Amino acid sequence: MARSRTPSKKSKKAAAAGPVDLNDPMINLAVTVVTLAVLGCVGHLSGGEAAFNYGHLTSGFESGYLNGVFGIFGEAAVKKAALHATHWGASLVVTLHIMNSVSSGSGYWANQLVGCAFTAFGGLMMNDFLNNTAVADWAFWAHMPITIICWYLVNHNIPKTDINVWNMVSDAINQVVPLQRIMDLCTLSFNCGLLMTVAGGFAGTATFDGALMLPDMSKAMFTCVAVHCAGDFFNQDGFNFSISGCSASCERAVIVCFWVATNGLATLPFAGTPLQAAVGPITNFFGTQTEFLWMMILLNELVGDMIPVKPHTMVMDFLNDLLL
């Protein structure tokens, strides 16, 4: 999980000095949405044809429309759209996630790199650990060359100069675009993509057929929380299973796991059929169950502060009051 970083005073000053006041929440939101939509139009970045494609913006409110608007976070964009087929195998989203995770302090360089790897790919490591994968075969190794390059760019000046390339680029971008907010969304996309994959392995397992329900649901819930919240207790110092409260990540993992394991609430006893009839059309509007869940998470990050009542928050608050 990436560290949450408060924008520096320098970044805020640069944002205010730009052509738009990005310190205004509504302007910041509008610029963020427009930027994401424009990036989603670039075929090379969104996993489509290597051209500027805006067809998904004019397709009307069809199934999956919003996922098309935010196509930069689509599965093809994240997993397949490498910035360079030969020299840079990561997509824009994965690259920005890594850049968002490699800020490190002082100390031995090897320790810094290990810490950055845990920050960026702790969830991947935990998933491989739970699946008893040999350490040499863990998935995060494929990202390490790019991680090392990003770590160096973010934390070091050009040799023999006082010029930090990343600071120069990010300061210029922050004049017109809330870069940190977009990077945070890229980190969210990366981690939620892994969560959806893990939860998908338990799809339909919670059939609520007597005593078999609790073991299946418990296994699914434990795995999803362990992977999605790995940054809370898994780092280069080892395991430290001490989660003091239900963090946003933990809440998200529980809800996503429950939704997927019950096939969108369809397998709930008694209420499953009417609930599915009610929520099914809404889910279908956003596309697949995975696309629906991701769009709910993304919209909550973008406009959640403007929504006074959130069903998932009400449910989690009820469970906390009941069980604690």
Helices and strands as residue ranges (DSSP letters): H 9-17, H 25-41, H 43-46, G 55-58, H 65-69, G 71-73, H 75-79, H 92-99, H 109-130, G 135-137, G 139-143, H 144-155, H 165-173, H 179-200, G 210-212, H 213-228, H 230-233, E 234-235, E 238-239, H 248-261, H 272-286, H 289-303, G 304-306, H 311-323
